[in-house]
Amino acid sequence: MPELTRRYIVMAMATEAPFDVHDLEAPFVLKPWKDEAALRALEAYRDHCYPELAADLTGWIQAIRSGARIRGGIGARNDAYAAPRSKPRGGAPPARRPAKVTKKKVAKKALKKKGKQRR
């Protein structure tokens, strides 16, 4: 998992609070092996990141899913609220539907292009 380990360094926080909302560089740590909600958050992140990191995250997610079910702390409390799982996406981001092209959009684009040519 070179992409995963090269990108993230997790360390103990200096504050007693769960996180500092004003510190833009502070990490927010989730434990996907203990919390189904955290695992789903990791899957969502994987679905929207660059391919090499997505591949590493997919391997990690598969290892967690195939391992023993460990729950504790917040993870155990979240289980009661977990919605039924949807189908796994396999690491690829969801396909985007092309934007609907209308006559109004075409005319607006043509006007914009015409304005740029005059400059």
N, C-alpha and C positions, 0 to 999 in steps of 0.2 A: 504494500500500500504506500508507495512512495509519494504520490500526490497528497494523500491524506496526512501523512506524517510530516511532510515538508511544509505544508500550509499552516498547520495549527500547533500551537504550543499551549497547553493548559497548565495553569499554576494556581496555587492557593491565593485567595483574595485577601487584601489587607484589612478590609472592613468587616464588621460583624453582620451587616445587612446582607440580604440575598444578592443584591446588586446595586450599583450606584447609577441611577437614571441619568445623571449628568456626565458620567464618564463615557465618552464615545468609543474608547478603546477597550473597555472592560468586556471580558467574555461572559457569556451566559451559558452555563453548563447544564446539559441534559444527560440523563442516564438511560439510554434506549434499551439496555438489557434488563432494567428494573421497571420501566414505565412504558406502557403501550402508547400513550400519547406522545412521549418523546420519540419513540421509534417511528411513529407516523410523521412527526415533524421532520425527522431525518430523511424519510422517504420523500417528503415534499421538497426538501432542500435538494436532494439528489436529482429530482426531476427537473430542476431549474438551474443546474450549475454546468460548468464546462465538462466535456466528455471524459477526460482522464480522471478527474475527481469523482464524477458520477460512477465510473467503473470501480474505483476503490470503495466508494460508499456502498455500492451494490454487493460487493464481496463481504463487507462488514455486516450489512443487513442480513444477508443469507446466513452468515455464521450465527448471528443472534437468533434468527428465526429457527434454525435447525438445532440450536442448543437447548439446554434445560430452561424451563420457564422460571425465571427468578422475579419475584415481586417484593417490594418493600417500600416503606415510607409513602411518599406521594404517589408512586406507581400503583400501590395497592388501593389507595383512595380513588385514583382515576379510573380504575377498572369498572366501577359501577356506572360511570358516565360515558364509557367508550361506545361510540356508534358502531354498527356492524361494519366489518372491513370491506372495502371495495376490492376489485381485482388488482393485483400488482401490475405495475406498468413496465417493469423490466428495464428501468434505467433511462429510457428515452423520454424526452419531454413530449407532452401531448401535442398532436398535430393541430395547427391553427387553421381555422377556416378562412378562406380568402375573404377580404372585405367586399361587401356588396357595392357594385359600381352603379351609380344612378346617373341620369342625364345631368342633374344638378352638379354632381361631383366632377363630371367630365368637363362641363362648362367652366366651373370654378378653376380647375387645373389649367385649362386653356388660357383663361384670363391671366392667371399667375405667370404662366410661361411667356405670354405676350409682353407682360410688364417687364420681365427680366431682359428680354431681347432689346427693348428700347434704351436701357441704361448703358 
